[in-house]
Amino acid sequence: MECNIGAAGKAARLKLGISAVLGGLALTGIILSGLLEGTIWWLGAAGAVFGGSFAIWEARVGWCVVRAMGFRTPL
């Protein structure tokens, strides 16, 4: 796992990751308040937090899984 993204890609992934984690935590709060019910909402909240955490980790180490698979990304 060698660095395969630049500073702009790291910044974009960090912003996206923080937004996803905050969105997942907000969704969790809405679920716990009783406004939403059902397992599907919990899966969405968990997916947002996990995905956001992964994006933050990618930004930290400077590695992108999509680029590692051979796809070119704009950043």
N, CA, C and O atoms as a Tripos MOL2 file, in Angstrom:
@<TRIPOS>MOLECULE
protein
  300   299    75     0     0
PROTEIN
NO_CHARGES

@<TRIPOS>ATOM
      1 N           0.8340   -1.1780    0.0000 N.3       1 MET1
      2 CA          0.0000    0.0000    0.0000 C.3       1 MET1
      3 C           0.8820    1.2450    0.0000 C.2       1 MET1
      4 O           1.2030    1.8020    1.0500 O.2       1 MET1
      5 N           1.2560    1.6570   -1.1750 N.am      2 GLU2
      6 CA          2.0350    2.8800   -1.2890 C.3       2 GLU2
      7 C           1.1150    4.0480   -1.6080 C.2       2 GLU2
      8 O           0.0190    3.8570   -2.1370 O.2       2 GLU2
      9 N           1.5590    5.2470   -1.2880 N.am      3 CYS3
     10 CA          0.7760    6.4610   -1.5110 C.3       3 CYS3
     11 C           0.4280    6.5790   -2.9980 C.2       3 CYS3
     12 O           1.3150    6.5620   -3.8520 O.2       3 CYS3
     13 N          -0.8650    6.6960   -3.3000 N.am      4 ASN4
     14 CA         -1.2770    6.8180   -4.6950 C.3       4 ASN4
     15 C          -2.2140    8.0060   -4.9350 C.2       4 ASN4
     16 O          -2.8370    8.0940   -5.9930 O.2       4 ASN4
     17 N          -2.3200    8.9190   -3.9630 N.am      5 ILE5
     18 CA         -3.1130   10.1380   -4.1400 C.3       5 ILE5
     19 C          -2.3080   11.3380   -3.6500 C.2       5 ILE5
     20 O          -1.4360   11.2140   -2.7900 O.2       5 ILE5
     21 N          -2.6190   12.4870   -4.2100 N.am      6 GLY6
     22 CA         -1.9300   13.7130   -3.8420 C.3       6 GLY6
     23 C          -2.6580   14.4670   -2.7370 C.2       6 GLY6
     24 O          -3.6090   13.9610   -2.1420 O.2       6 GLY6
     25 N          -2.1980   15.6760   -2.4770 N.am      7 ALA7
     26 CA         -2.7650   16.4870   -1.4000 C.3       7 ALA7
     27 C          -4.2360   16.8290   -1.6500 C.2       7 ALA7
     28 O          -5.0380   16.8320   -0.7160 O.2       7 ALA7
     29 N          -4.5920   17.1150   -2.9010 N.am      8 ALA8
     30 CA         -5.9940   17.4390   -3.2080 C.3       8 ALA8
     31 C          -6.9010   16.2300   -2.9680 C.2       8 ALA8
     32 O          -8.0040   16.3820   -2.4440 O.2       8 ALA8
     33 N          -6.4520   15.0460   -3.3430 N.am      9 GLY9
     34 CA         -7.2260   13.8260   -3.1120 C.3       9 GLY9
     35 C          -7.3710   13.5130   -1.6350 C.2       9 GLY9
     36 O          -8.4300   13.0740   -1.1850 O.2       9 GLY9
     37 N          -6.3050   13.7390   -0.8850 N.am     10 LYS10
     38 CA         -6.3650   13.5220    0.5670 C.3      10 LYS10
     39 C          -7.3780   14.4610    1.2080 C.2      10 LYS10
     40 O          -8.1810   14.0400    2.0410 O.2      10 LYS10
     41 N          -7.3390   15.7370    0.8180 N.am     11 ALA11
     42 CA         -8.2670   16.7200    1.3800 C.3      11 ALA11
     43 C          -9.7140   16.3810    1.0330 C.2      11 ALA11
     44 O         -10.6000   16.4870    1.8810 O.2      11 ALA11
     45 N          -9.9500   15.9780   -0.2010 N.am     12 ALA12
     46 CA        -11.3050   15.6290   -0.6290 C.3      12 ALA12
     47 C         -11.8240   14.4160    0.1410 C.2      12 ALA12
     48 O         -12.9780   14.4030    0.5680 O.2      12 ALA12
     49 N         -10.9880   13.4050    0.3180 N.am     13 ARG13
     50 CA        -11.4060   12.2110    1.0480 C.3      13 ARG13
     51 C         -11.6430   12.5200    2.5230 C.2      13 ARG13
     52 O         -12.5640   11.9750    3.1320 O.2      13 ARG13
     53 N         -10.8210   13.3860    3.0940 N.am     14 LEU14
     54 CA        -11.0050   13.7580    4.4960 C.3      14 LEU14
     55 C         -12.3280   14.4960    4.6800 C.2      14 LEU14
     56 O         -13.0630   14.1940    5.6210 O.2      14 LEU14
     57 N         -12.6510   15.4470    3.8190 N.am     15 LYS15
     58 CA        -13.9080   16.1870    3.9060 C.3      15 LYS15
     59 C         -15.1010   15.2590    3.7190 C.2      15 LYS15
     60 O         -16.0820   15.3410    4.4580 O.2      15 LYS15
     61 N         -15.0120   14.3810    2.7340 N.am     16 LEU16
     62 CA        -16.0870   13.4240    2.4880 C.3      16 LEU16
     63 C         -16.2650   12.4880    3.6840 C.2      16 LEU16
     64 O         -17.3920   12.2090    4.0940 O.2      16 LEU16
     65 N         -15.1620   12.0080    4.2390 N.am     17 GLY17
     66 CA        -15.2230   11.0940    5.3730 C.3      17 GLY17
     67 C         -15.8400   11.7320    6.6000 C.2      17 GLY17
     68 O         -16.6800   11.1250    7.2650 O.2      17 GLY17
     69 N         -15.4260   12.9590    6.9070 N.am     18 ILE18
     70 CA        -15.9830   13.6550    8.0680 C.3      18 ILE18
     71 C         -17.4740   13.9030    7.8700 C.2      18 ILE18
     72 O         -18.2610   13.7340    8.8020 O.2      18 ILE18
     73 N         -17.8650   14.3000    6.6660 N.am     19 SER19
     74 CA        -19.2830   14.5320    6.3720 C.3      19 SER19
     75 C         -20.0970   13.2530    6.5240 C.2      19 SER19
     76 O         -21.1980   13.2820    7.0740 O.2      19 SER19
     77 N         -19.5700   12.1360    6.0430 N.am     20 ALA20
     78 CA        -20.2920   10.8650    6.1330 C.3      20 ALA20
     79 C         -20.4380   10.4110    7.5800 C.2      20 ALA20
     80 O         -21.5030    9.9380    7.9780 O.2      20 ALA20
     81 N         -19.3730   10.5510    8.3710 N.am     21 VAL21
     82 CA        -19.4540   10.1570    9.7820 C.3      21 VAL21
     83 C         -20.4680   11.0340   10.5170 C.2      21 VAL21
     84 O         -21.2900   10.5230   11.2780 O.2      21 VAL21
     85 N         -20.4160   12.3450   10.2960 N.am     22 LEU22
     86 CA        -21.3720   13.2400   10.9530 C.3      22 LEU22
     87 C         -22.8050   12.9440   10.5080 C.2      22 LEU22
     88 O         -23.7310   12.9840   11.3180 O.2      22 LEU22
     89 N         -22.9850   12.6470    9.2190 N.am     23 GLY23
     90 CA        -24.3080   12.2810    8.7280 C.3      23 GLY23
     91 C         -24.8140   10.9870    9.3480 C.2      23 GLY23
     92 O         -25.9880   10.8780    9.7000 O.2      23 GLY23
     93 N         -23.9290   10.0100    9.4810 N.am     24 GLY24
     94 CA        -24.3050    8.7460   10.1140 C.3      24 GLY24
     95 C         -24.6700    8.9230   11.5760 C.2      24 GLY24
     96 O         -25.6060    8.2960   12.0720 O.2      24 GLY24
     97 N         -23.9210    9.7880   12.2690 N.am     25 LEU25
     98 CA        -24.2370   10.0540   13.6770 C.3      25 LEU25
     99 C         -25.5570   10.8190   13.8050 C.2      25 LEU25
    100 O         -26.3290   10.5690   14.7310 O.2      25 LEU25
    101 N         -25.8210   11.7450   12.8850 N.am     26 ALA26
    102 CA        -27.0950   12.4580   12.8890 C.3      26 ALA26
    103 C         -28.2490   11.4950   12.6310 C.2      26 ALA26
    104 O         -29.2870   11.5770   13.2860 O.2      26 ALA26
    105 N         -28.0690   10.5920   11.6840 N.am     27 LEU27
    106 CA        -29.0990    9.5960   11.3980 C.3      27 LEU27
    107 C         -29.3320    8.7020   12.6170 C.2      27 LEU27
    108 O         -30.4700    8.3330   12.9090 O.2      27 LEU27
    109 N         -28.2690    8.3580   13.3200 N.am     28 THR28
    110 CA        -28.4040    7.5570   14.5420 C.3      28 THR28
    111 C         -29.2420    8.3030   15.5770 C.2      28 THR28
    112 O         -30.1060    7.7100   16.2240 O.2      28 THR28
    113 N         -28.9890    9.6020   15.7330 N.am     29 GLY29
    114 CA        -29.7760   10.4010   16.6650 C.3      29 GLY29
    115 C         -31.2470   10.4420   16.2850 C.2      29 GLY29
    116 O         -32.1190   10.3680   17.1510 O.2      29 GLY29
    117 N         -31.5210   10.5570   15.0050 N.am     30 ILE30
    118 CA        -32.9130   10.5750   14.5420 C.3      30 ILE30
    119 C         -33.5830    9.2350   14.8150 C.2      30 ILE30
    120 O         -34.7470    9.1920   15.2130 O.2      30 ILE30
    121 N         -32.8610    8.1510   14.6060 N.am     31 ILE31
    122 CA        -33.4170    6.8190   14.8720 C.3      31 ILE31
    123 C         -33.7040    6.6510   16.3590 C.2      31 ILE31
    124 O         -34.7650    6.1640   16.7480 O.2      31 ILE31
    125 N         -32.7400    7.0630   17.1860 N.am     32 LEU32
    126 CA        -32.9120    6.9190   18.6290 C.3      32 LEU32
    127 C         -34.0270    7.7970   19.1740 C.2      32 LEU32
    128 O         -34.6290    7.4630   20.1940 O.2      32 LEU32
    129 N         -34.3120    8.9100   18.5140 N.am     33 SER33
    130 CA        -35.4000    9.7800   18.9610 C.3      33 SER33
    131 C         -36.7750    9.1980   18.6250 C.2      33 SER33
    132 O         -37.7900    9.6440   19.1610 O.2      33 SER33
    133 N         -36.8030    8.2080   17.7420 N.am     34 GLY34
    134 CA        -38.0650    7.5520   17.4070 C.3      34 GLY34
    135 C         -38.7270    8.0680   16.1410 C.2      34 GLY34
    136 O         -39.8110    7.6070   15.7830 O.2      34 GLY34
    137 N         -38.1050    9.0020   15.4650 N.am     35 LEU35
    138 CA        -38.7000    9.5250   14.2340 C.3      35 LEU35
    139 C         -38.6410    8.5190   13.0890 C.2      35 LEU35
    140 O         -39.5040    8.5160   12.2110 O.2      35 LEU35
    141 N         -37.6280    7.6720   13.1030 N.am     36 LEU36
    142 CA        -37.4940    6.6200   12.0920 C.3      36 LEU36
    143 C         -37.4110    5.2760   12.7910 C.2      36 LEU36
    144 O         -36.8110    5.1570   13.8590 O.2      36 LEU36
    145 N         -38.0120    4.2710   12.1880 N.am     37 GLU37
    146 CA        -37.9730    2.9230   12.7560 C.3      37 GLU37
    147 C         -37.6220    1.9270   11.6640 C.2      37 GLU37
    148 O         -37.9480    2.1260   10.4940 O.2      37 GLU37
    149 N         -36.9660    0.8730   12.0520 N.am     38 GLY38
    150 CA        -36.6650   -0.1980   11.1130 C.3      38 GLY38
    151 C         -35.1770   -0.4670   10.9960 C.2      38 GLY38
    152 O         -34.3350    0.4030   11.2190 O.2      38 GLY38
    153 N         -34.8930   -1.7000   10.6410 N.am     39 THR39
    154 CA        -33.5140   -2.1420   10.5140 C.3      39 THR39
    155 C         -32.7840   -1.4500    9.3800 C.2      39 THR39
    156 O         -31.5790   -1.2180    9.4820 O.2      39 THR39
    157 N         -33.4640   -1.1210    8.3220 N.am     40 ILE40
    158 CA        -32.8090   -0.5210    7.1600 C.3      40 ILE40
    159 C         -32.1520    0.8030    7.5230 C.2      40 ILE40
    160 O         -31.0900    1.1240    6.9900 O.2      40 ILE40
    161 N         -32.7550    1.5750    8.4150 N.am     41 TRP41
    162 CA        -32.1590    2.8460    8.8330 C.3      41 TRP41
    163 C         -30.8790    2.6180    9.6240 C.2      41 TRP41
    164 O         -29.9170    3.3740    9.4840 O.2      41 TRP41
    165 N         -30.8630    1.5840   10.4510 N.am     42 TRP42
    166 CA        -29.6390    1.2540   11.1990 C.3      42 TRP42
    167 C         -28.5290    0.8310   10.2540 C.2      42 TRP42
    168 O         -27.3630    1.1650   10.4650 O.2      42 TRP42
    169 N         -28.8920    0.0970    9.2130 N.am     43 LEU43
    170 CA        -27.8790   -0.3010    8.2290 C.3      43 LEU43
    171 C         -27.3110    0.9170    7.5080 C.2      43 LEU43
    172 O         -26.1100    0.9820    7.2460 O.2      43 LEU43
    173 N         -28.1650    1.8710    7.1900 N.am     44 GLY44
    174 CA        -27.7150    3.1020    6.5540 C.3      44 GLY44
    175 C         -26.7880    3.9070    7.4470 C.2      44 GLY44
    176 O         -25.7670    4.4210    6.9900 O.2      44 GLY44
    177 N         -27.1440    4.0150    8.7230 N.am     45 ALA45
    178 CA        -26.3080    4.7570    9.6750 C.3      45 ALA45
    179 C         -24.9590    4.0780    9.8490 C.2      45 ALA45
    180 O         -23.9190    4.7370    9.8390 O.2      45 ALA45
    181 N         -24.9760    2.7620   10.0070 N.am     46 ALA46
    182 CA        -23.7210    2.0180   10.1720 C.3      46 ALA46
    183 C         -22.8660    2.1080    8.9140 C.2      46 ALA46
    184 O         -21.6470    2.2510    9.0030 O.2      46 ALA46
    185 N         -23.4910    2.0260    7.7520 N.am     47 GLY47
    186 CA        -22.7580    2.1310    6.4960 C.3      47 GLY47
    187 C         -22.1090    3.4970    6.3290 C.2      47 GLY47
    188 O         -20.9760    3.5950    5.8560 O.2      47 GLY47
    189 N         -22.8230    4.5560    6.7160 N.am     48 ALA48
    190 CA        -22.2770    5.9100    6.6030 C.3      48 ALA48
    191 C         -21.0870    6.0920    7.5410 C.2      48 ALA48
    192 O         -20.0680    6.6630    7.1520 O.2      48 ALA48
    193 N         -21.2140    5.6120    8.7640 N.am     49 VAL49
    194 CA        -20.1100    5.7480    9.7250 C.3      49 VAL49
    195 C         -18.9180    4.9010    9.2850 C.2      49 VAL49
    196 O         -17.7810    5.3700    9.3420 O.2      49 VAL49
    197 N         -19.1530    3.6710    8.8510 N.am     50 PHE50
    198 CA        -18.0560    2.8140    8.4120 C.3      50 PHE50
    199 C         -17.3930    3.3810    7.1620 C.2      50 PHE50
    200 O         -16.1670    3.4730    7.0960 O.2      50 PHE50
    201 N         -18.1860    3.7560    6.1830 N.am     51 GLY51
    202 CA        -17.6340    4.3150    4.9450 C.3      51 GLY51
    203 C         -16.8770    5.6060    5.1860 C.2      51 GLY51
    204 O         -15.8120    5.8220    4.6070 O.2      51 GLY51
    205 N         -17.4150    6.4610    6.0300 N.am     52 GLY52
    206 CA        -16.7360    7.7040    6.3600 C.3      52 GLY52
    207 C         -15.4300    7.4630    7.0950 C.2      52 GLY52
    208 O         -14.4320    8.1370    6.8420 O.2      52 GLY52
    209 N         -15.4400    6.5130    7.9920 N.am     53 SER53
    210 CA        -14.2100    6.1690    8.7180 C.3      53 SER53
    211 C         -13.1550    5.6260    7.7590 C.2      53 SER53
    212 O         -11.9700    5.9270    7.8980 O.2      53 SER53
    213 N         -13.5810    4.8370    6.8040 N.am     54 PHE54
    214 CA        -12.6470    4.3050    5.8150 C.3      54 PHE54
    215 C         -12.0670    5.4200    4.9480 C.2      54 PHE54
    216 O         -10.8780    5.4010    4.6290 O.2      54 PHE54
    217 N         -12.8970    6.3900    4.5670 N.am     55 ALA55
    218 CA        -12.4220    7.5180    3.7680 C.3      55 ALA55
    219 C         -11.4250    8.3650    4.5580 C.2      55 ALA55
    220 O         -10.4410    8.8480    3.9970 O.2      55 ALA55
    221 N         -11.6720    8.5470    5.8530 N.am     56 ILE56
    222 CA        -10.7300    9.2810    6.6980 C.3      56 ILE56
    223 C          -9.4140    8.5180    6.7760 C.2      56 ILE56
    224 O          -8.3430    9.1210    6.7120 O.2      56 ILE56
    225 N          -9.4850    7.2150    6.9120 N.am     57 TRP57
    226 CA         -8.2590    6.3980    6.9550 C.3      57 TRP57
    227 C          -7.5060    6.5120    5.6270 C.2      57 TRP57
    228 O          -6.2830    6.6480    5.6240 O.2      57 TRP57
    229 N          -8.2250    6.4570    4.4980 N.am     58 GLU58
    230 CA         -7.5820    6.6210    3.1930 C.3      58 GLU58
    231 C          -6.8660    7.9630    3.0950 C.2      58 GLU58
    232 O          -5.7490    8.0400    2.5830 O.2      58 GLU58
    233 N          -7.5070    9.0170    3.5860 N.am     59 ALA59
    234 CA         -6.8900   10.3460    3.5490 C.3      59 ALA59
    235 C          -5.6360   10.3790    4.4150 C.2      59 ALA59
    236 O          -4.6410   11.0060    4.0510 O.2      59 ALA59
    237 N          -5.6840    9.7240    5.5280 N.am     60 ARG60
    238 CA         -4.5460    9.7370    6.4570 C.3      60 ARG60
    239 C          -3.3290    9.0250    5.8840 C.2      60 ARG60
    240 O          -2.2080    9.5180    6.0090 O.2      60 ARG60
    241 N          -3.5350    7.8770    5.2610 N.am     61 VAL61
    242 CA         -2.4020    7.1050    4.7360 C.3      61 VAL61
    243 C          -2.0720    7.4600    3.2900 C.2      61 VAL61
    244 O          -1.0380    7.0370    2.7750 O.2      61 VAL61
    245 N          -2.9410    8.2360    2.6220 N.am     62 GLY62
    246 CA         -2.6630    8.6430    1.2420 C.3      62 GLY62
    247 C          -2.8420    7.5290    0.2330 C.2      62 GLY62
    248 O          -2.1480    7.4860   -0.7830 O.2      62 GLY62
    249 N          -3.7530    6.6440    0.5050 N.am     63 TRP63
    250 CA         -3.9780    5.4880   -0.3680 C.3      63 TRP63
    251 C          -5.4590    5.4200   -0.7160 C.2      63 TRP63
    252 O          -6.3100    5.6050    0.1540 O.2      63 TRP63
    253 N          -5.7710    5.1540   -1.9830 N.am     64 CYS64
    254 CA         -7.1550    5.0590   -2.4400 C.3      64 CYS64
    255 C          -7.3980    3.6660   -3.0000 C.2      64 CYS64
    256 O          -6.6710    3.2200   -3.8870 O.2      64 CYS64
    257 N          -8.4050    2.9790   -2.4940 N.am     65 VAL65
    258 CA         -8.7010    1.6240   -2.9400 C.3      65 VAL65
    259 C          -9.1370    1.6120   -4.4030 C.2      65 VAL65
    260 O          -8.8160    0.6750   -5.1330 O.2      65 VAL65
    261 N          -9.8660    2.6430   -4.8400 N.am     66 VAL66
    262 CA        -10.3350    2.6990   -6.2300 C.3      66 VAL66
    263 C          -9.1440    2.8540   -7.1750 C.2      66 VAL66
    264 O          -9.0790    2.1880   -8.2090 O.2      66 VAL66
    265 N          -8.2050    3.7290   -6.8230 N.am     67 ARG67
    266 CA         -7.0150    3.8940   -7.6550 C.3      67 ARG67
    267 C          -6.1530    2.6310   -7.6220 C.2      67 ARG67
    268 O          -5.5160    2.2950   -8.6200 O.2      67 ARG67
    269 N          -6.1280    1.9400   -6.5080 N.am     68 ALA68
    270 CA         -5.3450    0.7140   -6.4110 C.3      68 ALA68
    271 C          -5.8970   -0.3660   -7.3340 C.2      68 ALA68
    272 O          -5.1540   -1.2570   -7.7460 O.2      68 ALA68
    273 N          -7.1950   -0.3060   -7.6700 N.am     69 MET69
    274 CA         -7.8040   -1.2680   -8.5760 C.3      69 MET69
    275 C          -7.5820   -0.8880  -10.0380 C.2      69 MET69
    276 O          -7.9930   -1.6220  -10.9370 O.2      69 MET69
    277 N          -6.9320    0.2580  -10.2840 N.am     70 GLY70
    278 CA         -6.5970    0.6340  -11.6500 C.3      70 GLY70
    279 C          -7.4750    1.6990  -12.2690 C.2      70 GLY70
    280 O          -7.2420    2.0860  -13.4140 O.2      70 GLY70
    281 N          -8.4800    2.1900  -11.5500 N.am     71 PHE71
    282 CA         -9.3480    3.2440  -12.0650 C.3      71 PHE71
    283 C          -8.6770    4.5990  -11.8470 C.2      71 PHE71
    284 O          -8.0260    4.8270  -10.8270 O.2      71 PHE71
    285 N          -8.8430    5.4780  -12.8060 N.am     72 ARG72
    286 CA         -8.3240    6.8470  -12.6740 C.3      72 ARG72
    287 C          -9.4140    7.7120  -12.0370 C.2      72 ARG72
    288 O         -10.5550    7.7110  -12.4990 O.2      72 ARG72
    289 N          -9.0720    8.4330  -11.0020 N.am     73 THR73
    290 CA         -9.9990    9.3450  -10.3590 C.3      73 THR73
    291 C          -9.5490   10.7760  -10.6430 C.2      73 THR73
    292 O          -8.3550   11.0140  -10.8250 O.2      73 THR73
    293 N         -10.4750   11.7310  -10.6850 N.am     74 PRO74
    294 CA        -10.1120   13.0970  -11.0350 C.3      74 PRO74
    295 C          -9.1810   13.7830  -10.0260 C.2      74 PRO74
    296 O          -8.4370   14.6860  -10.4080 O.2      74 PRO74
    297 N          -9.2030   13.3870   -8.7740 N.am     75 LEU75
    298 CA         -8.3400   14.0290   -7.7690 C.3      75 LEU75
    299 C          -7.1930   13.1360   -7.3850 C.2      75 LEU75
    300 O          -6.3690   13.5130   -6.5530 O.2      75 LEU75
@<TRIPOS>BOND
     1     1     2 1
     2     2     3 1
     3     3     4 2
     4     3     5 am
     5     5     6 1
     6     6     7 1
     7     7     8 2
     8     7     9 am
     9     9    10 1
    10    10    11 1
    11    11    12 2
    12    11    13 am
    13    13    14 1
    14    14    15 1
    15    15    16 2
    16    15    17 am
    17    17    18 1
    18    18    19 1
    19    19    20 2
    20    19    21 am
    21    21    22 1
    22    22    23 1
    23    23    24 2
    24    23    25 am
    25    25    26 1
    26    26    27 1
    27    27    28 2
    28    27    29 am
    29    29    30 1
    30    30    31 1
    31    31    32 2
    32    31    33 am
    33    33    34 1
    34    34    35 1
    35    35    36 2
    36    35    37 am
    37    37    38 1
    38    38    39 1
    39    39    40 2
    40    39    41 am
    41    41    42 1
    42    42    43 1
    43    43    44 2
    44    43    45 am
    45    45    46 1
    46    46    47 1
    47    47    48 2
    48    47    49 am
    49    49    50 1
    50    50    51 1
    51    51    52 2
    52    51    53 am
    53    53    54 1
    54    54    55 1
    55    55    56 2
    56    55    57 am
    57    57    58 1
    58    58    59 1
    59    59    60 2
    60    59    61 am
    61    61    62 1
    62    62    63 1
    63    63    64 2
    64    63    65 am
    65    65    66 1
    66    66    67 1
    67    67    68 2
    68    67    69 am
    69    69    70 1
    70    70    71 1
    71    71    72 2
    72    71    73 am
    73    73    74 1
    74    74    75 1
    75    75    76 2
    76    75    77 am
    77    77    78 1
    78    78    79 1
    79    79    80 2
    80    79    81 am
    81    81    82 1
    82    82    83 1
    83    83    84 2
    84    83    85 am
    85    85    86 1
    86    86    87 1
    87    87    88 2
    88    87    89 am
    89    89    90 1
    90    90    91 1
    91    91    92 2
    92    91    93 am
    93    93    94 1
    94    94    95 1
    95    95    96 2
    96    95    97 am
    97    97    98 1
    98    98    99 1
    99    99   100 2
   100    99   101 am
   101   101   102 1
   102   102   103 1
   103   103   104 2
   104   103   105 am
   105   105   106 1
   106   106   107 1
   107   107   108 2
   108   107   109 am
   109   109   110 1
   110   110   111 1
   111   111   112 2
   112   111   113 am
   113   113   114 1
   114   114   115 1
   115   115   116 2
   116   115   117 am
   117   117   118 1
   118   118   119 1
   119   119   120 2
   120   119   121 am
   121   121   122 1
   122   122   123 1
   123   123   124 2
   124   123   125 am
   125   125   126 1
   126   126   127 1
   127   127   128 2
   128   127   129 am
   129   129   130 1
   130   130   131 1
   131   131   132 2
   132   131   133 am
   133   133   134 1
   134   134   135 1
   135   135   136 2
   136   135   137 am
   137   137   138 1
   138   138   139 1
   139   139   140 2
   140   139   141 am
   141   141   142 1
   142   142   143 1
   143   143   144 2
   144   143   145 am
   145   145   146 1
   146   146   147 1
   147   147   148 2
   148   147   149 am
   149   149   150 1
   150   150   151 1
   151   151   152 2
   152   151   153 am
   153   153   154 1
   154   154   155 1
   155   155   156 2
   156   155   157 am
   157   157   158 1
   158   158   159 1
   159   159   160 2
   160   159   161 am
   161   161   162 1
   162   162   163 1
   163   163   164 2
   164   163   165 am
   165   165   166 1
   166   166   167 1
   167   167   168 2
   168   167   169 am
   169   169   170 1
   170   170   171 1
   171   171   172 2
   172   171   173 am
   173   173   174 1
   174   174   175 1
   175   175   176 2
   176   175   177 am
   177   177   178 1
   178   178   179 1
   179   179   180 2
   180   179   181 am
   181   181   182 1
   182   182   183 1
   183   183   184 2
   184   183   185 am
   185   185   186 1
   186   186   187 1
   187   187   188 2
   188   187   189 am
   189   189   190 1
   190   190   191 1
   191   191   192 2
   192   191   193 am
   193   193   194 1
   194   194   195 1
   195   195   196 2
   196   195   197 am
   197   197   198 1
   198   198   199 1
   199   199   200 2
   200   199   201 am
   201   201   202 1
   202   202   203 1
   203   203   204 2
   204   203   205 am
   205   205   206 1
   206   206   207 1
   207   207   208 2
   208   207   209 am
   209   209   210 1
   210   210   211 1
   211   211   212 2
   212   211   213 am
   213   213   214 1
   214   214   215 1
   215   215   216 2
   216   215   217 am
   217   217   218 1
   218   218   219 1
   219   219   220 2
   220   219   221 am
   221   221   222 1
   222   222   223 1
   223   223   224 2
   224   223   225 am
   225   225   226 1
   226   226   227 1
   227   227   228 2
   228   227   229 am
   229   229   230 1
   230   230   231 1
   231   231   232 2
   232   231   233 am
   233   233   234 1
   234   234   235 1
   235   235   236 2
   236   235   237 am
   237   237   238 1
   238   238   239 1
   239   239   240 2
   240   239   241 am
   241   241   242 1
   242   242   243 1
   243   243   244 2
   244   243   245 am
   245   245   246 1
   246   246   247 1
   247   247   248 2
   248   247   249 am
   249   249   250 1
   250   250   251 1
   251   251   252 2
   252   251   253 am
   253   253   254 1
   254   254   255 1
   255   255   256 2
   256   255   257 am
   257   257   258 1
   258   258   259 1
   259   259   260 2
   260   259   261 am
   261   261   262 1
   262   262   263 1
   263   263   264 2
   264   263   265 am
   265   265   266 1
   266   266   267 1
   267   267   268 2
   268   267   269 am
   269   269   270 1
   270   270   271 1
   271   271   272 2
   272   271   273 am
   273   273   274 1
   274   274   275 1
   275   275   276 2
   276   275   277 am
   277   277   278 1
   278   278   279 1
   279   279   280 2
   280   279   281 am
   281   281   282 1
   282   282   283 1
   283   283   284 2
   284   283   285 am
   285   285   286 1
   286   286   287 1
   287   287   288 2
   288   287   289 am
   289   289   290 1
   290   290   291 1
   291   291   292 2
   292   291   293 am
   293   293   294 1
   294   294   295 1
   295   295   296 2
   296   295   297 am
   297   297   298 1
   298   298   299 1
   299   299   300 2
@<TRIPOS>SUBSTRUCTURE
     1 MET1         2 RESIDUE 1 A MET
     2 GLU2         6 RESIDUE 1 A GLU
     3 CYS3        10 RESIDUE 1 A CYS
     4 ASN4        14 RESIDUE 1 A ASN
     5 ILE5        18 RESIDUE 1 A ILE
     6 GLY6        22 RESIDUE 1 A GLY
     7 ALA7        26 RESIDUE 1 A ALA
     8 ALA8        30 RESIDUE 1 A ALA
     9 GLY9        34 RESIDUE 1 A GLY
    10 LYS10       38 RESIDUE 1 A LYS
    11 ALA11       42 RESIDUE 1 A ALA
    12 ALA12       46 RESIDUE 1 A ALA
    13 ARG13       50 RESIDUE 1 A ARG
    14 LEU14       54 RESIDUE 1 A LEU
    15 LYS15       58 RESIDUE 1 A LYS
    16 LEU16       62 RESIDUE 1 A LEU
    17 GLY17       66 RESIDUE 1 A GLY
    18 ILE18       70 RESIDUE 1 A ILE
    19 SER19       74 RESIDUE 1 A SER
    20 ALA20       78 RESIDUE 1 A ALA
    21 VAL21       82 RESIDUE 1 A VAL
    22 LEU22       86 RESIDUE 1 A LEU
    23 GLY23       90 RESIDUE 1 A GLY
    24 GLY24       94 RESIDUE 1 A GLY
    25 LEU25       98 RESIDUE 1 A LEU
    26 ALA26      102 RESIDUE 1 A ALA
    27 LEU27      106 RESIDUE 1 A LEU
    28 THR28      110 RESIDUE 1 A THR
    29 GLY29      114 RESIDUE 1 A GLY
    30 ILE30      118 RESIDUE 1 A ILE
    31 ILE31      122 RESIDUE 1 A ILE
    32 LEU32      126 RESIDUE 1 A LEU
    33 SER33      130 RESIDUE 1 A SER
    34 GLY34      134 RESIDUE 1 A GLY
    35 LEU35      138 RESIDUE 1 A LEU
    36 LEU36      142 RESIDUE 1 A LEU
    37 GLU37      146 RESIDUE 1 A GLU
    38 GLY38      150 RESIDUE 1 A GLY
    39 THR39      154 RESIDUE 1 A THR
    40 ILE40      158 RESIDUE 1 A ILE
    41 TRP41      162 RESIDUE 1 A TRP
    42 TRP42      166 RESIDUE 1 A TRP
    43 LEU43      170 RESIDUE 1 A LEU
    44 GLY44      174 RESIDUE 1 A GLY
    45 ALA45      178 RESIDUE 1 A ALA
    46 ALA46      182 RESIDUE 1 A ALA
    47 GLY47      186 RESIDUE 1 A GLY
    48 ALA48      190 RESIDUE 1 A ALA
    49 VAL49      194 RESIDUE 1 A VAL
    50 PHE50      198 RESIDUE 1 A PHE
    51 GLY51      202 RESIDUE 1 A GLY
    52 GLY52      206 RESIDUE 1 A GLY
    53 SER53      210 RESIDUE 1 A SER
    54 PHE54      214 RESIDUE 1 A PHE
    55 ALA55      218 RESIDUE 1 A ALA
    56 ILE56      222 RESIDUE 1 A ILE
    57 TRP57      226 RESIDUE 1 A TRP
    58 GLU58      230 RESIDUE 1 A GLU
    59 ALA59      234 RESIDUE 1 A ALA
    60 ARG60      238 RESIDUE 1 A ARG
    61 VAL61      242 RESIDUE 1 A VAL
    62 GLY62      246 RESIDUE 1 A GLY
    63 TRP63      250 RESIDUE 1 A TRP
    64 CYS64      254 RESIDUE 1 A CYS
    65 VAL65      258 RESIDUE 1 A VAL
    66 VAL66      262 RESIDUE 1 A VAL
    67 ARG67      266 RESIDUE 1 A ARG
    68 ALA68      270 RESIDUE 1 A ALA
    69 MET69      274 RESIDUE 1 A MET
    70 GLY70      278 RESIDUE 1 A GLY
    71 PHE71      282 RESIDUE 1 A PHE
    72 ARG72      286 RESIDUE 1 A ARG
    73 THR73      290 RESIDUE 1 A THR
    74 PRO74      294 RESIDUE 1 A PRO
    75 LEU75      298 RESIDUE 1 A LEU
